[in-house]
Amino acid sequence: MRFSLTMHMPNGKPDFKGMYKHVHQVVCEIPVNSCEELCDLLTNNDFIVVHQYYSQTDEKGMHYWVDRGDIVINTSWVGKAHEVIDRDQEYAAH
C-alpha cells in the first residue's frame, strides 16, 4: 500500500531565516495490507525499507509519481501515517 509518513525530525533544509523544519513527509510503498499491519510493522521494527515516490505535476497540470527507489526509515521518527489515495481515484469518487 502507498502511505504518507509524517516524519518528526530535521529535514536538513533551513528556511529563509536559517531555521530548520522539524516535520516532513515521505510518500512510499510499504508491503502491508492495512493500517493495522503498518502499525504492527512500525511497532516491531526499529528500521524498515520502503519504496519512495515524489508527487509531481507536469506543465498541463497532470499529476504523476516519480520513483525514487528504496530508502531506510527509522521508525522512531514516524509521527503519523495515512494511506495515499491517488488523485484520479479520489476525483472519480466524487
C-alpha positions as CSV (number, residue, x, y, z in Angstrom):
1,M,0.0,0.0,0.0
2,R,1.1,3.6,-0.6
3,F,1.4,5.7,2.6
4,S,2.3,9.2,3.5
5,L,4.5,9.2,6.6
6,T,4.9,12.3,8.7
7,M,8.5,12.3,10.0
8,H,9.3,14.3,13.1
9,M,12.9,15.1,12.5
10,P,15.0,17.9,10.9
11,N,14.9,17.7,7.2
12,G,18.3,19.4,6.6
13,K,17.0,22.4,4.6
14,P,16.9,25.7,6.5
15,D,14.2,28.2,5.5
16,F,15.0,31.8,4.6
17,K,15.5,32.7,8.3
18,G,18.0,29.8,8.7
19,M,15.5,27.8,10.8
20,Y,15.1,24.1,10.2
21,K,11.7,22.5,9.7
22,H,11.2,19.5,12.0
23,V,8.4,17.8,10.1
24,H,8.4,16.5,6.6
25,Q,6.5,13.9,4.5
26,V,7.7,10.7,2.9
27,V,5.4,9.0,0.4
28,C,6.2,5.4,0.0
29,E,5.0,1.9,-0.9
30,I,5.1,-0.5,2.1
31,P,4.4,-4.2,1.8
32,V,1.3,-4.3,4.2
33,N,-2.4,-4.7,3.5
34,S,-3.9,-2.4,6.1
35,C,-3.1,0.4,8.5
36,E,-3.2,-2.1,11.3
37,E,-0.4,-4.1,9.7
38,L,1.6,-0.9,9.2
39,C,1.2,-0.2,12.9
40,D,2.5,-3.7,13.8
41,L,5.4,-3.3,11.4
42,L,6.4,0.1,12.9
43,T,6.0,-1.2,16.4
44,N,8.1,-4.3,15.9
45,N,11.0,-2.8,13.9
46,D,13.5,-0.1,14.5
47,F,14.1,0.3,10.8
48,I,12.1,-0.6,7.7
49,V,12.9,-0.5,3.9
50,V,10.3,1.3,1.9
51,H,10.0,2.3,-1.8
52,Q,9.8,6.1,-2.0
53,Y,7.8,8.3,-4.5
54,Y,7.7,12.0,-5.2
55,S,4.5,13.7,-6.4
56,Q,4.9,15.9,-9.4
57,T,2.7,17.9,-11.7
58,D,3.5,18.4,-15.4
59,E,3.1,21.6,-17.4
60,K,-0.5,20.7,-18.3
61,G,-1.4,20.2,-14.6
62,M,-1.5,16.4,-14.8
63,H,-0.3,14.6,-11.7
64,Y,2.2,11.8,-11.8
65,W,4.6,9.9,-9.4
66,V,8.4,9.8,-9.7
67,D,10.0,6.6,-8.5
68,R,12.9,7.4,-6.1
69,G,13.8,3.9,-5.1
70,D,14.3,2.2,-1.8
71,I,15.1,4.0,1.4
72,V,15.5,3.0,5.0
73,I,13.2,4.6,7.5
74,N,13.9,4.9,11.2
75,T,10.5,4.1,12.7
76,S,11.1,6.0,15.9
77,W,10.7,9.3,13.9
78,V,7.3,8.4,12.3
79,G,4.6,10.5,14.0
80,K,1.7,9.8,11.7
81,A,0.8,7.7,8.6
82,H,-2.1,7.6,6.3
83,E,-2.9,5.8,3.1
84,V,-2.3,7.8,-0.1
85,I,-5.3,7.8,-2.4
86,D,-4.3,8.6,-6.0
87,R,-5.9,11.8,-7.2
88,D,-7.5,10.1,-10.2
89,Q,-9.3,7.7,-7.8
90,E,-10.2,10.5,-5.5
91,Y,-11.8,12.6,-8.2
92,A,-13.7,9.6,-9.6
93,A,-15.3,9.0,-6.2
94,H,-17.0,12.5,-6.2
